[in-house]
Amino acid sequence: MTDETTTESREPARARALFSTADFKLLRAALTSHARVTEDREELARINALHHRLGTYC
C-alpha cells in the first residue's frame, strides 16, 4: 500500500539571476575594449554578437 500524502509533487525552485545589470555593463565594456585590439575578423564577429546579446539585458 502506498501513502500518496507523503509523496508530494514539488515545483522546482525559482531560478535566481546569475548576473546583475552592473555585471552586464562591465562585460560589455570588457568586450568593447577587447574588440578594439582584435584583428581576427571571425573573433570580432563573435564579440559583436555577444556584445549585442548582452545589451538586450541591460
All heavy atoms as TSV, in Angstrom:
chain	resi	resn	atom	element	x	y	z
A	1	MET	N	N	0.827	-1.174	0.000
A	1	MET	CA	C	0.000	0.000	0.000
A	1	MET	C	C	0.881	1.251	0.000
A	1	MET	O	O	1.793	1.365	0.792
A	1	MET	CB	C	-0.856	-0.019	1.279
A	1	MET	CG	C	-2.078	0.790	1.175
A	1	MET	SD	S	-3.142	0.291	2.530
A	1	MET	CE	C	-3.657	1.832	3.086
A	2	THR	N	N	0.631	2.179	-0.889
A	2	THR	CA	C	1.435	3.402	-0.949
A	2	THR	C	C	0.693	4.540	-0.290
A	2	THR	O	O	-0.524	4.639	-0.356
A	2	THR	CB	C	1.757	3.789	-2.400
A	2	THR	OG1	O	0.536	3.990	-3.094
A	2	THR	CG2	C	2.589	2.725	-3.081
A	3	ASP	N	N	1.447	5.376	0.338
A	3	ASP	CA	C	0.867	6.540	1.005
A	3	ASP	C	C	1.135	7.769	0.138
A	3	ASP	O	O	2.222	8.301	0.132
A	3	ASP	CB	C	1.490	6.705	2.396
A	3	ASP	CG	C	0.832	7.820	3.189
A	3	ASP	OD1	O	-0.181	8.369	2.724
A	3	ASP	OD2	O	1.337	8.117	4.276
A	4	GLU	N	N	0.139	8.215	-0.605
A	4	GLU	CA	C	0.315	9.328	-1.530
A	4	GLU	C	C	0.450	10.664	-0.821
A	4	GLU	O	O	0.908	11.628	-1.409
A	4	GLU	CB	C	-0.846	9.366	-2.518
A	4	GLU	CG	C	-0.826	8.188	-3.465
A	4	GLU	CD	C	-1.923	8.277	-4.490
A	4	GLU	OE1	O	-2.357	9.405	-4.804
A	4	GLU	OE2	O	-2.346	7.229	-4.973
A	5	THR	N	N	0.098	10.753	0.421
A	5	THR	CA	C	0.208	12.026	1.129
A	5	THR	C	C	1.657	12.363	1.445
A	5	THR	O	O	1.984	13.522	1.595
A	5	THR	CB	C	-0.616	12.010	2.431
A	5	THR	OG1	O	-0.162	10.945	3.244
A	5	THR	CG2	C	-2.091	11.855	2.130
A	6	THR	N	N	2.525	11.372	1.541
A	6	THR	CA	C	3.936	11.653	1.815
A	6	THR	C	C	4.716	11.943	0.544
A	6	THR	O	O	5.790	12.501	0.594
A	6	THR	CB	C	4.606	10.477	2.558
A	6	THR	OG1	O	4.495	9.316	1.744
A	6	THR	CG2	C	3.957	10.265	3.907
A	7	THR	N	N	4.196	11.543	-0.605
A	7	THR	CA	C	4.858	11.793	-1.874
A	7	THR	C	C	4.228	13.023	-2.507
A	7	THR	O	O	3.234	12.950	-3.191
A	7	THR	CB	C	4.709	10.580	-2.823
A	7	THR	OG1	O	5.094	9.410	-2.147
A	7	THR	CG2	C	5.530	10.778	-4.065
A	8	GLU	N	N	4.837	14.174	-2.229
A	8	GLU	CA	C	4.324	15.429	-2.757
A	8	GLU	C	C	5.004	15.746	-4.082
A	8	GLU	O	O	6.176	15.490	-4.256
A	8	GLU	CB	C	4.608	16.569	-1.779
A	8	GLU	CG	C	3.930	16.415	-0.447
A	8	GLU	CD	C	4.292	17.551	0.486
A	8	GLU	OE1	O	4.493	18.674	-0.009
A	8	GLU	OE2	O	4.386	17.302	1.691
A	9	SER	N	N	4.228	16.278	-4.994
A	9	SER	CA	C	4.844	16.749	-6.234
A	9	SER	C	C	5.234	18.210	-6.008
A	9	SER	O	O	4.387	19.062	-5.796
A	9	SER	CB	C	3.883	16.620	-7.412
A	9	SER	OG	O	2.744	17.405	-7.195
A	10	ARG	N	N	6.515	18.461	-6.009
A	10	ARG	CA	C	7.027	19.805	-5.735
A	10	ARG	C	C	7.432	20.484	-7.012
A	10	ARG	O	O	8.004	19.873	-7.903
A	10	ARG	CB	C	8.224	19.740	-4.794
A	10	ARG	CG	C	7.857	19.200	-3.449
A	10	ARG	CD	C	9.032	19.239	-2.543
A	10	ARG	NE	N	8.670	18.671	-1.250
A	10	ARG	CZ	C	9.476	18.587	-0.238
A	10	ARG	NH1	N	10.715	18.996	-0.338
A	10	ARG	NH2	N	9.067	18.059	0.892
A	11	GLU	N	N	7.162	21.768	-7.089
A	11	GLU	CA	C	7.616	22.548	-8.227
A	11	GLU	C	C	9.080	22.906	-8.012
A	11	GLU	O	O	9.513	23.107	-6.880
A	11	GLU	CB	C	6.786	23.823	-8.354
A	11	GLU	CG	C	5.340	23.558	-8.723
A	11	GLU	CD	C	4.581	24.842	-8.913
A	11	GLU	OE1	O	5.203	25.882	-9.201
A	11	GLU	OE2	O	3.353	24.799	-8.771
A	12	PRO	N	N	9.837	22.980	-9.088
A	12	PRO	CA	C	11.249	23.362	-8.927
A	12	PRO	C	C	11.358	24.774	-8.379
A	12	PRO	O	O	10.489	25.610	-8.595
A	12	PRO	CB	C	11.819	23.280	-10.329
A	12	PRO	CG	C	10.672	23.132	-11.243
A	12	PRO	CD	C	9.470	22.728	-10.457
A	13	ALA	N	N	12.424	25.009	-7.645
A	13	ALA	CA	C	12.658	26.336	-7.080
A	13	ALA	C	C	12.867	27.346	-8.203
A	13	ALA	O	O	13.356	27.011	-9.273
A	13	ALA	CB	C	13.887	26.312	-6.170
A	14	ARG	N	N	12.490	28.560	-7.955
A	14	ARG	CA	C	12.649	29.627	-8.946
A	14	ARG	C	C	14.128	29.907	-9.184
A	14	ARG	O	O	14.914	29.995	-8.245
A	14	ARG	CB	C	11.950	30.886	-8.441
A	14	ARG	CG	C	11.988	32.000	-9.425
A	14	ARG	CD	C	11.220	33.183	-8.933
A	14	ARG	NE	N	11.477	34.293	-9.830
A	14	ARG	CZ	C	10.851	35.428	-9.791
A	14	ARG	NH1	N	9.931	35.627	-8.873
A	14	ARG	NH2	N	11.126	36.379	-10.629
A	15	ALA	N	N	14.495	30.037	-10.426
A	15	ALA	CA	C	15.889	30.308	-10.772
A	15	ALA	C	C	16.272	31.717	-10.332
A	15	ALA	O	O	15.487	32.644	-10.428
A	15	ALA	CB	C	16.089	30.160	-12.272
A	16	ARG	N	N	17.485	31.831	-9.821
A	16	ARG	CA	C	17.994	33.143	-9.416
A	16	ARG	C	C	18.866	33.706	-10.517
A	16	ARG	O	O	19.497	32.972	-11.263
A	16	ARG	CB	C	18.798	33.017	-8.124
A	16	ARG	CG	C	17.937	32.606	-6.939
A	16	ARG	CD	C	18.724	32.588	-5.684
A	16	ARG	NE	N	19.759	31.554	-5.776
A	16	ARG	CZ	C	20.716	31.386	-4.897
A	16	ARG	NH1	N	20.801	32.171	-3.851
A	16	ARG	NH2	N	21.609	30.444	-5.035
A	17	ALA	N	N	18.921	35.018	-10.591
A	17	ALA	CA	C	19.743	35.676	-11.603
A	17	ALA	C	C	21.213	35.383	-11.356
A	17	ALA	O	O	21.683	35.405	-10.223
A	17	ALA	CB	C	19.503	37.177	-11.576
A	18	LEU	N	N	21.917	35.116	-12.418
A	18	LEU	CA	C	23.341	34.831	-12.313
A	18	LEU	C	C	24.159	36.117	-12.357
A	18	LEU	O	O	25.160	36.244	-11.664
A	18	LEU	CB	C	23.764	33.904	-13.452
A	18	LEU	CG	C	25.190	33.408	-13.458
A	18	LEU	CD1	C	25.475	32.615	-12.201
A	18	LEU	CD2	C	25.432	32.557	-14.681
A	19	PHE	N	N	23.728	37.080	-13.166
A	19	PHE	CA	C	24.432	38.344	-13.309
A	19	PHE	C	C	23.493	39.495	-12.973
A	19	PHE	O	O	22.302	39.437	-13.239
A	19	PHE	CB	C	24.927	38.553	-14.747
A	19	PHE	CG	C	25.965	37.562	-15.181
A	19	PHE	CD1	C	25.678	36.634	-16.165
A	19	PHE	CD2	C	27.226	37.562	-14.627
A	19	PHE	CE1	C	26.628	35.726	-16.590
A	19	PHE	CE2	C	28.185	36.664	-15.030
A	19	PHE	CZ	C	27.888	35.740	-16.013
A	20	SER	N	N	24.072	40.563	-12.459
A	20	SER	CA	C	23.295	41.776	-12.214
A	20	SER	C	C	23.409	42.677	-13.433
A	20	SER	O	O	24.221	42.446	-14.334
A	20	SER	CB	C	23.827	42.512	-10.983
A	20	SER	OG	O	25.093	43.081	-11.260
A	21	THR	N	N	22.619	43.735	-13.474
A	21	THR	CA	C	22.689	44.701	-14.565
A	21	THR	C	C	24.082	45.315	-14.638
A	21	THR	O	O	24.635	45.507	-15.728
A	21	THR	CB	C	21.632	45.800	-14.368
A	21	THR	OG1	O	20.352	45.171	-14.299
A	21	THR	CG2	C	21.648	46.799	-15.496
A	22	ALA	N	N	24.682	45.581	-13.487
A	22	ALA	CA	C	26.040	46.143	-13.468
A	22	ALA	C	C	27.046	45.156	-14.073
A	22	ALA	O	O	27.999	45.574	-14.739
A	22	ALA	CB	C	26.438	46.497	-12.035
A	23	ASP	N	N	26.835	43.874	-13.855
A	23	ASP	CA	C	27.721	42.865	-14.439
A	23	ASP	C	C	27.663	42.911	-15.959
A	23	ASP	O	O	28.690	42.816	-16.636
A	23	ASP	CB	C	27.343	41.459	-13.969
A	23	ASP	CG	C	27.576	41.235	-12.488
A	23	ASP	OD1	O	28.417	41.937	-11.897
A	23	ASP	OD2	O	26.907	40.342	-11.925
A	24	PHE	N	N	26.457	43.047	-16.513
A	24	PHE	CA	C	26.320	43.117	-17.966
A	24	PHE	C	C	27.033	44.335	-18.521
A	24	PHE	O	O	27.676	44.268	-19.569
A	24	PHE	CB	C	24.836	43.138	-18.379
A	24	PHE	CG	C	24.194	41.778	-18.292
A	24	PHE	CD1	C	23.297	41.492	-17.290
A	24	PHE	CD2	C	24.492	40.791	-19.218
A	24	PHE	CE1	C	22.701	40.250	-17.210
A	24	PHE	CE2	C	23.904	39.543	-19.143
A	24	PHE	CZ	C	23.008	39.267	-18.138
A	25	LYS	N	N	26.934	45.452	-17.825
A	25	LYS	CA	C	27.615	46.670	-18.278
A	25	LYS	C	C	29.127	46.470	-18.261
A	25	LYS	O	O	29.836	46.891	-19.180
A	25	LYS	CB	C	27.213	47.856	-17.416
A	25	LYS	CG	C	25.780	48.288	-17.663
A	25	LYS	CD	C	25.390	49.435	-16.756
A	25	LYS	CE	C	23.941	49.830	-16.992
A	25	LYS	NZ	N	23.483	50.886	-16.110
A	26	LEU	N	N	29.633	45.835	-17.224
A	26	LEU	CA	C	31.069	45.568	-17.128
A	26	LEU	C	C	31.524	44.606	-18.225
A	26	LEU	O	O	32.572	44.819	-18.857
A	26	LEU	CB	C	31.400	44.992	-15.747
A	26	LEU	CG	C	32.856	44.654	-15.478
A	26	LEU	CD1	C	33.728	45.902	-15.593
A	26	LEU	CD2	C	33.005	44.028	-14.104
A	27	LEU	N	N	30.756	43.564	-18.473
A	27	LEU	CA	C	31.102	42.614	-19.531
A	27	LEU	C	C	31.096	43.291	-20.903
A	27	LEU	O	O	31.988	43.048	-21.727
A	27	LEU	CB	C	30.128	41.436	-19.528
A	27	LEU	CG	C	30.288	40.452	-18.374
A	27	LEU	CD1	C	29.110	39.497	-18.326
A	27	LEU	CD2	C	31.596	39.685	-18.518
A	28	ARG	N	N	30.123	44.152	-21.130
A	28	ARG	CA	C	30.083	44.876	-22.402
A	28	ARG	C	C	31.294	45.793	-22.550
A	28	ARG	O	O	31.880	45.889	-23.626
A	28	ARG	CB	C	28.799	45.682	-22.523
A	28	ARG	CG	C	27.588	44.803	-22.794
A	28	ARG	CD	C	26.394	45.616	-23.112
A	28	ARG	NE	N	26.673	46.325	-24.367
A	28	ARG	CZ	C	25.804	47.025	-25.038
A	28	ARG	NH1	N	24.585	47.128	-24.600
A	28	ARG	NH2	N	26.124	47.642	-26.148
A	29	ALA	N	N	31.691	46.466	-21.480
A	29	ALA	CA	C	32.862	47.336	-21.529
A	29	ALA	C	C	34.123	46.515	-21.823
A	29	ALA	O	O	34.979	46.942	-22.616
A	29	ALA	CB	C	33.013	48.102	-20.215
A	30	ALA	N	N	34.243	45.356	-21.211
A	30	ALA	CA	C	35.403	44.492	-21.456
A	30	ALA	C	C	35.414	44.009	-22.903
A	30	ALA	O	O	36.472	43.963	-23.547
A	30	ALA	CB	C	35.391	43.308	-20.490
A	31	LEU	N	N	34.254	43.647	-23.431
A	31	LEU	CA	C	34.179	43.209	-24.823
A	31	LEU	C	C	34.536	44.346	-25.778
A	31	LEU	O	O	35.220	44.128	-26.786
A	31	LEU	CB	C	32.775	42.687	-25.139
A	31	LEU	CG	C	32.446	41.309	-24.594
A	31	LEU	CD1	C	30.975	41.005	-24.805
A	31	LEU	CD2	C	33.306	40.252	-25.253
A	32	THR	N	N	34.084	45.544	-25.472
A	32	THR	CA	C	34.404	46.702	-26.304
A	32	THR	C	C	35.908	46.921	-26.355
A	32	THR	O	O	36.493	47.130	-27.418
A	32	THR	CB	C	33.693	47.956	-25.766
A	32	THR	OG1	O	32.285	47.735	-25.787
A	32	THR	CG2	C	34.031	49.180	-26.590
A	33	SER	N	N	36.544	46.846	-25.201
A	33	SER	CA	C	37.991	47.028	-25.121
A	33	SER	C	C	38.719	45.947	-25.915
A	33	SER	O	O	39.665	46.230	-26.654
A	33	SER	CB	C	38.421	47.001	-23.651
A	33	SER	OG	O	39.820	47.059	-23.546
A	34	HIS	N	N	38.269	44.717	-25.770
A	34	HIS	CA	C	38.904	43.599	-26.479
A	34	HIS	C	C	38.676	43.714	-27.988
A	34	HIS	O	O	39.584	43.422	-28.784
A	34	HIS	CB	C	38.363	42.270	-25.953
A	34	HIS	CG	C	38.991	41.075	-26.582
A	34	HIS	ND1	N	40.342	40.818	-26.523
A	34	HIS	CD2	C	38.452	40.069	-27.316
A	34	HIS	CE1	C	40.610	39.694	-27.167
A	34	HIS	NE2	N	39.474	39.230	-27.673
A	35	ALA	N	N	37.496	44.162	-28.391
A	35	ALA	CA	C	37.183	44.286	-29.820
A	35	ALA	C	C	38.089	45.313	-30.496
A	35	ALA	O	O	38.437	45.161	-31.672
A	35	ALA	CB	C	35.718	44.662	-30.000
A	36	ARG	N	N	38.475	46.330	-29.761
A	36	ARG	CA	C	39.319	47.383	-30.341
A	36	ARG	C	C	40.715	46.882	-30.707
A	36	ARG	O	O	41.362	47.430	-31.597
A	36	ARG	CB	C	39.433	48.553	-29.363
A	36	ARG	CG	C	38.152	49.345	-29.285
A	36	ARG	CD	C	38.295	50.554	-28.403
A	36	ARG	NE	N	37.043	51.291	-28.361
A	36	ARG	CZ	C	36.523	51.817	-27.277
A	36	ARG	NH1	N	37.141	51.712	-26.120
A	36	ARG	NH2	N	35.378	52.453	-27.328
A	37	VAL	N	N	41.203	45.861	-30.020
A	37	VAL	CA	C	42.553	45.363	-30.287
A	37	VAL	C	C	42.565	44.045	-31.058
A	37	VAL	O	O	43.626	43.542	-31.401
A	37	VAL	CB	C	43.355	45.201	-28.966
A	37	VAL	CG1	C	43.512	46.537	-28.276
A	37	VAL	CG2	C	42.714	44.181	-28.048
A	38	THR	N	N	41.403	43.505	-31.352
A	38	THR	CA	C	41.315	42.230	-32.059
A	38	THR	C	C	41.381	42.463	-33.568
A	38	THR	O	O	40.668	43.306	-34.098
A	38	THR	CB	C	39.996	41.505	-31.708
A	38	THR	OG1	O	39.990	41.237	-30.317
A	38	THR	CG2	C	39.863	40.205	-32.465
A	39	GLU	N	N	42.232	41.701	-34.216
A	39	GLU	CA	C	42.355	41.815	-35.662
A	39	GLU	C	C	41.696	40.648	-36.392
A	39	GLU	O	O	41.477	40.727	-37.599
A	39	GLU	CB	C	43.826	41.922	-36.050
A	39	GLU	CG	C	44.468	43.203	-35.531
A	39	GLU	CD	C	45.924	43.334	-35.936
A	39	GLU	OE1	O	46.393	42.534	-36.774
A	39	GLU	OE2	O	46.589	44.234	-35.410
A	40	ASP	N	N	41.376	39.584	-35.676
A	40	ASP	CA	C	40.735	38.410	-36.276
A	40	ASP	C	C	39.266	38.734	-36.560
A	40	ASP	O	O	38.489	39.003	-35.646
A	40	ASP	CB	C	40.851	37.226	-35.313
A	40	ASP	CG	C	40.263	35.947	-35.873
A	40	ASP	OD1	O	39.745	35.951	-37.006
A	40	ASP	OD2	O	40.316	34.928	-35.150
A	41	ARG	N	N	38.899	38.725	-37.839
A	41	ARG	CA	C	37.535	39.121	-38.237
A	41	ARG	C	C	36.483	38.160	-37.685
A	41	ARG	O	O	35.390	38.584	-37.325
A	41	ARG	CB	C	37.435	39.199	-39.754
A	41	ARG	CG	C	38.385	40.243	-40.323
A	41	ARG	CD	C	38.162	40.423	-41.779
A	41	ARG	NE	N	37.423	41.681	-41.886
A	41	ARG	CZ	C	36.774	42.074	-42.934
A	41	ARG	NH1	N	36.738	41.322	-43.994
A	41	ARG	NH2	N	36.140	43.219	-42.945
A	42	GLU	N	N	36.780	36.861	-37.632
A	42	GLU	CA	C	35.811	35.891	-37.109
A	42	GLU	C	C	35.583	36.111	-35.620
A	42	GLU	O	O	34.451	36.061	-35.147
A	42	GLU	CB	C	36.281	34.472	-37.379
A	42	GLU	CG	C	36.213	34.082	-38.849
A	42	GLU	CD	C	36.664	32.661	-39.077
A	42	GLU	OE1	O	36.730	31.874	-38.117
A	42	GLU	OE2	O	36.965	32.342	-40.245
A	43	GLU	N	N	36.653	36.343	-34.882
A	43	GLU	CA	C	36.523	36.602	-33.453
A	43	GLU	C	C	35.778	37.913	-33.215
A	43	GLU	O	O	34.934	38.010	-32.323
A	43	GLU	CB	C	37.885	36.648	-32.756
A	43	GLU	CG	C	37.769	36.842	-31.258
A	43	GLU	CD	C	39.103	36.817	-30.539
A	43	GLU	OE1	O	40.144	36.606	-31.184
A	43	GLU	OE2	O	39.092	37.013	-29.314
A	44	LEU	N	N	36.066	38.905	-34.023
A	44	LEU	CA	C	35.386	40.190	-33.898
A	44	LEU	C	C	33.884	40.033	-34.144
A	44	LEU	O	O	33.070	40.647	-33.449
A	44	LEU	CB	C	35.988	41.208	-34.863
A	44	LEU	CG	C	35.477	42.640	-34.736
A	44	LEU	CD1	C	35.689	43.183	-33.315
A	44	LEU	CD2	C	36.185	43.538	-35.737
A	45	ALA	N	N	33.513	39.195	-35.084
A	45	ALA	CA	C	32.090	38.945	-35.345
A	45	ALA	C	C	31.432	38.286	-34.129
A	45	ALA	O	O	30.309	38.639	-33.755
A	45	ALA	CB	C	31.932	38.070	-36.587
A	46	ARG	N	N	32.124	37.339	-33.511
A	46	ARG	CA	C	31.574	36.680	-32.307
A	46	ARG	C	C	31.478	37.673	-31.148
A	46	ARG	O	O	30.496	37.668	-30.396
A	46	ARG	CB	C	32.444	35.483	-31.923
A	46	ARG	CG	C	32.323	34.327	-32.899
A	46	ARG	CD	C	32.999	33.068	-32.383
A	46	ARG	NE	N	34.408	33.256	-32.097
A	46	ARG	CZ	C	35.400	33.005	-32.946
A	46	ARG	NH1	N	35.152	32.555	-34.147
A	46	ARG	NH2	N	36.656	33.198	-32.586
A	47	ILE	N	N	32.491	38.528	-31.007
A	47	ILE	CA	C	32.471	39.553	-29.956
A	47	ILE	C	C	31.292	40.499	-30.161
A	47	ILE	O	O	30.562	40.816	-29.223
A	47	ILE	CB	C	33.803	40.339	-29.927
A	47	ILE	CG1	C	34.935	39.446	-29.428
A	47	ILE	CG2	C	33.683	41.584	-29.055
A	47	ILE	CD1	C	36.317	40.058	-29.611
A	48	ASN	N	N	31.094	40.933	-31.398
A	48	ASN	CA	C	29.989	41.847	-31.698
A	48	ASN	C	C	28.640	41.208	-31.403
A	48	ASN	O	O	27.735	41.858	-30.865
A	48	ASN	CB	C	30.054	42.314	-33.152
A	48	ASN	CG	C	31.165	43.310	-33.373
A	48	ASN	OD1	O	31.583	44.004	-32.461
A	48	ASN	ND2	N	31.650	43.377	-34.607
A	49	ALA	N	N	28.488	39.941	-31.756
A	49	ALA	CA	C	27.224	39.247	-31.494
A	49	ALA	C	C	26.975	39.126	-29.990
A	49	ALA	O	O	25.856	39.363	-29.520
A	49	ALA	CB	C	27.246	37.859	-32.147
A	50	LEU	N	N	28.003	38.777	-29.237
A	50	LEU	CA	C	27.859	38.671	-27.787
A	50	LEU	C	C	27.583	40.029	-27.172
A	50	LEU	O	O	26.724	40.160	-26.287
A	50	LEU	CB	C	29.116	38.043	-27.178
A	50	LEU	CG	C	29.134	37.901	-25.654
A	50	LEU	CD1	C	27.923	37.100	-25.168
A	50	LEU	CD2	C	30.427	37.251	-25.194
A	51	HIS	N	N	28.275	41.029	-27.639
A	51	HIS	CA	C	28.059	42.410	-27.151
A	51	HIS	C	C	26.599	42.809	-27.362
A	51	HIS	O	O	25.967	43.367	-26.460
A	51	HIS	CB	C	29.000	43.354	-27.898
A	51	HIS	CG	C	29.033	44.739	-27.342
A	51	HIS	ND1	N	28.122	45.706	-27.681
A	51	HIS	CD2	C	29.889	45.330	-26.463
A	51	HIS	CE1	C	28.393	46.818	-27.055
A	51	HIS	NE2	N	29.472	46.617	-26.302
A	52	HIS	N	N	26.067	42.493	-28.512
A	52	HIS	CA	C	24.674	42.806	-28.818
A	52	HIS	C	C	23.719	42.035	-27.898
A	52	HIS	O	O	22.765	42.607	-27.364
A	52	HIS	CB	C	24.366	42.496	-30.277
A	52	HIS	CG	C	22.946	42.709	-30.643
A	52	HIS	ND1	N	22.402	43.963	-30.792
A	52	HIS	CD2	C	21.941	41.830	-30.865
A	52	HIS	CE1	C	21.127	43.848	-31.097
A	52	HIS	NE2	N	20.829	42.567	-31.158
A	53	ARG	N	N	23.985	40.739	-27.704
A	53	ARG	CA	C	23.109	39.939	-26.829
A	53	ARG	C	C	23.144	40.434	-25.396
A	53	ARG	O	O	22.120	40.466	-24.708
A	53	ARG	CB	C	23.508	38.464	-26.904
A	53	ARG	CG	C	23.121	37.801	-28.188
A	53	ARG	CD	C	23.247	36.286	-28.121
A	53	ARG	NE	N	24.533	35.804	-27.668
A	53	ARG	CZ	C	25.570	35.535	-28.458
A	53	ARG	NH1	N	25.492	35.754	-29.758
A	53	ARG	NH2	N	26.685	35.070	-27.968
A	54	LEU	N	N	24.314	40.824	-24.916
A	54	LEU	CA	C	24.412	41.343	-23.560
A	54	LEU	C	C	23.674	42.674	-23.421
A	54	LEU	O	O	23.114	42.978	-22.375
A	54	LEU	CB	C	25.884	41.534	-23.152
A	54	LEU	CG	C	26.675	40.263	-22.892
A	54	LEU	CD1	C	28.145	40.612	-22.688
A	54	LEU	CD2	C	26.134	39.530	-21.698
A	55	GLY	N	N	23.660	43.435	-24.490
A	55	GLY	CA	C	22.982	44.738	-24.467
A	55	GLY	C	C	21.488	44.613	-24.326
A	55	GLY	O	O	20.829	45.524	-23.823
A	56	THR	N	N	20.917	43.488	-24.761
A	56	THR	CA	C	19.471	43.331	-24.665
A	56	THR	C	C	19.015	43.090	-23.235
A	56	THR	O	O	17.834	43.172	-22.947
A	56	THR	CB	C	18.978	42.184	-25.550
A	56	THR	OG1	O	19.600	40.966	-25.118
A	56	THR	CG2	C	19.296	42.430	-27.015
A	57	TYR	N	N	19.946	42.803	-22.341
A	57	TYR	CA	C	19.581	42.532	-20.949
A	57	TYR	C	C	19.717	43.750	-20.048
A	57	TYR	O	O	19.299	43.729	-18.927
A	57	TYR	CB	C	20.450	41.410	-20.381
A	57	TYR	CG	C	20.164	40.084	-21.035
A	57	TYR	CD1	C	21.012	39.552	-21.982
A	57	TYR	CD2	C	19.009	39.388	-20.711
A	57	TYR	CE1	C	20.741	38.351	-22.590
A	57	TYR	CE2	C	18.737	38.182	-21.317
A	57	TYR	CZ	C	19.597	37.667	-22.247
A	57	TYR	OH	O	19.315	36.476	-22.849
A	58	CYS	N	N	20.350	44.800	-20.533
A	58	CYS	CA	C	20.551	45.988	-19.687
A	58	CYS	C	C	19.331	46.852	-19.646
A	58	CYS	O	O	18.567	46.951	-20.529
A	58	CYS	CB	C	21.746	46.790	-20.201
A	58	CYS	SG	S	23.303	45.946	-19.953
